[in-house]
């Protein structure tokens, strides 16, 4: 009577032993998952270290990528001059000195003339329009085409929104006042002013205050109240002019070395692109919030706001059309970019006539 239960127990134990051996064999045969590959990248910027809005946005982008990737992609941010000068960011990314760059496209106009279309166009698209043209109107593909020969992929990583017309130590009452004016203004706006008799120069942000204070230049555009207050430009110039005919918006770009991007697994590549998209919105919010506060502070400190005369604005608009037409005529790609941008602006203008423009005029 006892032998039968004992035999049953022995059978159960034997079966359990065989199952355990099978599980051990399966576990031993299954290779351990390989550790996720990690990457250490460098990002060079065109901005002073921790500079409000521009420099801090680059830092936040790097932090966002690290968080989204669980630390698998770490980005070390270098301010202008720490690894390369501000105006050599594009070359550094193209040559692989750094995997990423953070700057403004019109700084590289000497190397890529088409780049001037992708920061700001005088009397052109607003920030929201620029975003829509890039993401849905074909602008991103044209931008990528312009940079492809240099092994660089561009992404939008921020926008300052509409800027200001600039700081002047000379009052602008007529077109004659532009003649002989020494002004720091990059991109297409600088070319337009030069056609009207001004002498224009392209200086990185870190040199603007000193040049204005010492009289090396008579005037400068920079960004808008948020950044202008941070540089103390109100201490070096008397008049603060508007509107920003030269930069109705200013798109900032993330330059990505194409080989480095191709080396990333798909999920990290997607993280870089989505982090740039988030940074773009974050910067716009930052500027809307801080520009309002900074403008009030500038006025409290005695800044004299002045509007450019209609005569001057009309001449600037006329010259802008000529300059843009000439740039478009330089080559087939430039022509396609300008045609695409003009078509998009014409498409959205009727909507904004009865929406934003009406609201802003009445509220």
C-alpha positions in Angstrom: 0.0 0.0 0.0 2.9 2.3 0.7 4.9 1.3 -2.5 2.4 2.8 -4.9 2.4 6.3 -3.6 6.2 6.2 -3.3 6.4 5.2 -7.0 4.1 8.0 -8.0 6.1 10.5 -5.9 9.3 9.3 -7.6 7.8 9.8 -11.0 6.7 13.3 -10.2 10.1 14.3 -8.9 11.8 12.8 -12.0 9.5 14.7 -14.3 10.2 18.0 -12.4 13.9 17.3 -12.6 13.7 16.8 -16.4 11.7 20.0 -16.8 14.2 21.9 -14.7 17.1 20.6 -16.8 15.2 21.5 -20.0 14.7 25.1 -18.7 18.4 25.3 -17.8 19.4 24.1 -21.2 17.1 26.6 -22.9 18.4 29.4 -20.7 22.0 28.5 -21.5 21.2 28.3 -25.2 19.6 31.8 -25.3 22.2 34.5 -25.8 22.2 37.5 -23.4 20.8 40.7 -25.0 23.6 43.0 -26.2 23.9 46.2 -24.2 22.4 49.2 -26.0 25.0 51.2 -27.9 25.7 54.7 -26.5 27.0 57.8 -28.3 28.9 60.8 -27.2 28.4 63.8 -29.5 29.7 67.4 -29.7 27.5 70.4 -30.6 29.1 73.7 -31.5 27.0 76.9 -31.4 27.2 80.4 -32.7 26.1 81.8 -29.3 27.9 83.0 -26.2 28.0 80.5 -23.4 24.6 80.2 -21.6 23.3 83.2 -23.6 19.5 83.7 -22.8 17.2 82.3 -25.4 19.8 81.2 -27.9 22.5 79.6 -25.9 20.2 78.2 -23.2 18.0 76.7 -25.9 21.0 74.7 -27.2 21.6 73.4 -23.6 18.0 72.4 -23.2 18.0 70.6 -26.5 21.0 68.5 -25.3 19.3 67.8 -22.0 16.1 66.7 -23.8 18.0 64.3 -26.0 19.7 62.7 -23.1 16.4 62.3 -21.2 14.5 60.9 -24.2 17.3 58.5 -25.0 17.8 57.2 -21.5 21.3 58.6 -21.6 22.3 56.6 -24.8 23.0 59.8 -26.7 24.9 62.4 -24.7 25.6 65.8 -26.3 28.3 68.2 -25.0 27.6 71.8 -25.9 30.4 74.2 -26.9 29.7 77.9 -27.0 31.1 80.2 -29.7 34.8 80.2 -29.5 35.2 77.2 -27.2 35.8 74.7 -29.9 35.4 76.8 -33.1 34.5 80.5 -33.8 30.8 81.4 -34.1 30.9 81.8 -37.9 32.7 78.5 -38.5 30.0 76.2 -37.1 28.8 75.0 -40.5 32.3 74.0 -41.5 32.9 72.2 -38.2 29.8 70.0 -38.8 30.5 69.5 -42.4 34.0 68.3 -41.7 33.0 66.1 -38.8 34.8 68.2 -36.1 31.4 68.2 -34.3 28.3 66.1 -35.0 25.9 69.0 -34.4 25.8 72.7 -34.8 23.3 75.3 -33.5 23.2 78.6 -35.4 21.4 80.7 -38.0 21.5 79.7 -41.7 22.3 83.1 -43.1 25.7 83.1 -41.4 26.9 80.6 -44.0 25.9 82.7 -47.1 29.5 82.8 -48.3 29.5 79.0 -48.6 25.8 78.3 -49.3 24.1 81.3 -50.8 20.7 79.5 -50.7 21.1 79.3 -46.9 19.9 83.0 -46.7 16.4 81.9 -47.4 16.2 79.7 -44.3 16.7 82.2 -41.5 14.8 85.3 -42.5 13.6 86.9 -45.7 12.8 90.7 -45.6 9.1 91.3 -45.6 8.6 87.5 -45.7 7.1 84.7 -43.7 6.1 85.0 -40.1 7.3 82.3 -37.6 4.2 80.2 -37.8 4.2 80.5 -41.6 7.9 79.5 -41.8 7.2 76.4 -39.7 4.3 75.5 -41.9 6.3 76.0 -45.1 9.1 73.9 -43.9 7.0 71.1 -42.5 4.2 71.0 -45.0 5.0 73.3 -47.9 8.1 71.7 -49.3 10.6 73.9 -47.6 12.4 71.2 -45.6 13.2 69.2 -48.7 14.6 72.2 -50.5 16.7 73.1 -47.4 18.1 69.5 -47.2 18.9 69.7 -50.9 20.9 72.9 -50.4 23.0 71.4 -47.6 23.4 67.8 -49.0 26.6 68.5 -51.0 28.3 69.4 -47.7 27.2 66.2 -45.8 24.9 68.2 -43.5 21.2 67.8 -42.7 19.4 70.8 -41.4 16.5 70.8 -38.9 14.6 73.6 -37.4 15.5 74.0 -33.7 14.0 77.3 -32.7 12.6 80.6 -33.8 12.9 84.0 -32.1 9.7 85.3 -33.8 9.5 88.8 -35.1 12.5 90.8 -34.1 13.2 94.6 -33.9 14.6 96.9 -36.5 17.7 97.6 -34.5 19.7 100.0 -32.4 20.9 103.3 -33.8 23.1 106.1 -32.6 21.8 108.2 -35.5 18.1 109.1 -36.1 16.6 107.8 -39.3 14.3 110.5 -40.6 14.7 109.9 -44.4 16.5 107.7 -46.9 19.5 110.1 -46.9 20.2 109.0 -43.3 21.0 105.5 -44.4 23.8 106.7 -46.7 27.2 106.1 -45.1 25.6 104.4 -42.1 27.9 101.6 -40.6 25.6 98.9 -39.5 25.9 95.3 -38.3 23.3 93.3 -40.3 23.8 89.8 -41.7 21.9 88.1 -44.4 19.6 89.6 -47.0 18.7 92.6 -44.9 22.4 93.7 -44.9 22.5 93.4 -48.7 19.3 95.5 -49.0 20.8 98.3 -46.8 24.0 98.3 -48.8 22.0 99.0 -51.9 20.7 102.1 -50.2 24.1 103.4 -49.3 24.8 101.9 -45.9 28.0 100.0 -45.1 27.1 96.6 -43.6 29.2 94.1 -41.6 28.5 90.7 -40.2 29.7 90.3 -36.6 29.0 87.5 -34.2 26.8 88.4 -31.2 29.7 88.5 -28.7 31.3 91.5 -30.6 28.2 93.6 -31.2 28.1 95.6 -27.9 31.8 96.7 -28.1 31.5 97.6 -31.8 28.5 99.8 -31.1 29.9 101.3 -27.9 33.3 102.2 -29.5 31.8 103.7 -32.7 33.1 101.0 -34.9 29.5 100.8 -36.1 26.7 103.3 -35.9 23.9 100.8 -35.6 23.1 97.1 -35.3 20.3 94.7 -35.4 20.6 91.8 -33.0 17.4 90.0 -32.0 14.6 91.5 -29.9 14.2 92.9 -26.4 15.0 89.7 -24.6 18.5 89.3 -26.1 19.1 93.0 -26.6 18.6 93.7 -22.9 20.9 90.8 -22.0 23.7 92.4 -24.1 23.0 95.8 -22.7 22.7 97.4 -26.1 20.5 100.1 -24.6 23.7 101.4 -22.9 25.5 101.7 -26.3 22.8 103.2 -28.5 20.0 105.8 -28.2 17.3 104.8 -30.6 15.5 101.4 -30.8 13.7 101.1 -34.2 10.9 99.0 -35.4 9.5 97.1 -37.3 11.8 94.2 -38.1 11.4 94.5 -41.9 14.6 92.5 -42.3 13.6 89.6 -39.9 9.9 89.1 -39.6 10.9 85.8 -38.1 14.3 84.2 -37.5 14.5 80.4 -37.8 17.4 78.8 -35.9 18.8 75.6 -37.3 20.3 72.4 -36.0 23.0 71.2 -38.3 23.6 67.4 -38.2 26.6 65.7 -39.8 24.9 63.2 -42.1 27.4 60.4 -41.5 27.0 60.7 -37.8 23.2 60.7 -38.2 23.3 57.6 -40.4 25.4 55.8 -37.6 22.5 56.1 -35.1 19.9 53.4 -34.7 16.5 54.4 -35.9 15.1 55.2 -32.4 17.9 57.7 -31.6 17.6 59.3 -35.0 13.9 59.8 -34.3 14.8 61.3 -30.9 17.1 63.9 -32.4 14.4 65.0 -34.9 11.6 65.1 -32.3 13.8 66.8 -29.7 14.5 69.5 -32.4 10.8 69.9 -33.1 10.1 70.3 -29.3 13.0 72.8 -29.0 11.5 74.8 -31.9 8.3 75.4 -30.0 10.0 75.9 -26.7 12.1 78.7 -28.0 9.1 80.5 -29.5 7.3 80.3 -26.2 10.5 81.6 -24.4 10.7 84.6 -26.7 7.0 85.6 -26.5 7.1 85.5 -22.7 10.5 87.2 -22.2 10.3 89.8 -25.0 7.3 91.4 -23.4 9.0 91.7 -20.0 12.3 92.9 -21.5 10.6 95.6 -23.6 8.9 97.1 -20.6 12.3 97.1 -18.7 14.0 98.8 -21.6 11.4 101.5 -21.7 11.8 102.0 -18.0 15.5 102.5 -18.5 14.9 105.3 -21.0 15.1 103.5 -24.3 13.5 105.6 -27.0 11.3 103.5 -29.4 11.0 104.9 -32.9 9.2 103.7 -36.0 11.0 103.7 -39.3 9.4 106.3 -41.7 7.1 105.0 -44.4 9.4 106.4 -47.0 12.3 104.3 -45.7 10.1 101.2 -45.3 8.8 101.5 -48.9 12.4 101.8 -50.3 13.5 98.8 -48.2 10.6 96.7 -49.5 11.4 97.7 -53.1 15.1 96.9 -52.8 14.3 93.6 -51.0 12.3 92.4 -54.0 15.2 93.2 -56.2 17.8 91.5 -54.0 15.6 88.4 -53.6 15.0 88.2 -57.4 18.7 88.4 -58.0 19.5 85.7 -55.5 16.8 83.5 -57.0 18.4 84.0 -60.5 21.8 82.8 -59.4 21.0 79.1 -60.0 18.1 76.7 -60.5 17.9 75.6 -56.8 17.7 79.2 -55.6 14.9 79.8 -58.1 12.9 76.9 -56.9 13.3 77.9 -53.2 12.2 81.4 -53.8 9.3 80.4 -56.0 8.1 77.9 -53.4 8.3 80.5 -50.6 6.5 83.1 -52.6 3.7 80.7 -53.6 3.2 79.7 -50.0 3.1 83.3 -48.8 0.5 84.1 -51.4 -1.5 81.0 -50.4 -1.7 81.9 -46.7 -1.9 85.7 -46.9 -5.7 85.9 -47.5 -6.4 83.8 -44.4 -4.2 86.1 -42.2 -5.9 89.2 -43.6 -9.1 88.1 -42.0 -7.7 86.4 -38.9 -4.5 87.5 -37.2 -4.2 90.9 -38.8 -7.8 91.9 -37.9 -7.5 90.7 -34.4 -4.2 92.5 -33.8 -5.7 95.7 -35.2 -8.7 95.6 -32.9 -7.8 94.0 -29.7 
